[in-house]
Amino acid sequence: MNLIIPMAGMGTRMRPHTLTIPKPLLAVAGKPIVQRLCEDIVNVCQEPVKEIAFIIGDFGPKVEEQLLAIAHAAGAQGKIYYQREALGTGHAVHCAAPSLSGKTIVAFADTLFRADFVLDDSQDGIIWTYRVQDPSAFGVVTTDDKGIINGFVEKPQSFVSDQAIIGIYYFRDGAMLRDELQYLLDNNITNSGEYQLTTALENMRNKGIRFVPGDVQEWMDCGNKNATVQTNQRVLEHAGAQALPQTLRMDNAIVIQPCFIGENVSLRNAIVGPYVSLGKNARIENTVISNSIVGENSSISSAVLDNTMFGNHASFEGKPAELSLGDYSQIKG
């Protein structure tokens, strides 16, 4: 089994957090998003994932080393491919053409999921979906009375299906996908100027490839700050209370589980949690913080924070206040 992960996008909706770190390497509950994605996919496969191919931009050698280490930790060989131009999802996947062979999973790296099924690798193809309340914001699949996918509809304005495509696909024959993508490139078949993966899927379906949906229990998005903080909450909820590291320094502080606390964190006069992830060497003082992500080597002082995301080496210091409030007074921050 090969796993292809396109992740060359600029992550503009996550700025400023993606100015120095590619979005898939941002941490959620203490692990990079792309690492969690790899682990989740390995867990639903019936056979080992032998190769994980990352399709990236010019992210530099340190990022490439980190990605290869993630593949190694998942028991796979890592490979790096490059997408030099943003020419669509189909073009991105085709950049890993040498790895498109045999049983292949393609997974875009800005989404996490929970599923209770084991991948049925005897199927021609599987498109993983999640049932949504408002399909008009998503690409969806339609199915016939036997559960076989018979169409793809992008952002339907009238209801045709509630099965949204989450960006994870299985192909029993990766070479067939490679050939279809090559056909799009050779014949300049684009949609809005981009080579789209769904065009190749439609061509494959018309040639007799049977795609079925693989419904997941939960789809957790990491497309923007609010969604990423929410995903951090859901991951922590599923993980439950975690042991606090021995290197944690606490002085008049409370941790309300579930939380992730990295190594060498310092808490002083603080209430942390629930649903907080603190990277290693974080320092929290005179602060109440909940439902938030704080990166490595960051410090927060004199604050009350919720639904917040701090990057690495960030610093915030609030201003203590002295107040005298009379009856029926209200102050809103």
Protein Blocks (a to p, Z undefined) as FASTA:
>chain_A
ZZdddfkbgolmmpcklmmbcfklpceehiafklmmmmmmmmmpcbdcfbdcdddddebj
klmmmmmmmmmmnopacdddddfbdgbjklmmmmmmmmmgcjdddddfkbccddfbdcdf
kbfbdcdddddfblmlpccddddfkopafbdcehifbdfbfcdcehiacdfblmlmmmmm
mmmmmnopaeehiacfklmmmmmmmnopacdddddfbdcdfkbmklmmmmmmmmmmmnop
adddfklccehiacdddddddehiacehiaedehiacdehiacehiacehiaddehiace
hiadehiacdehiacddddddddddehiacdZZ
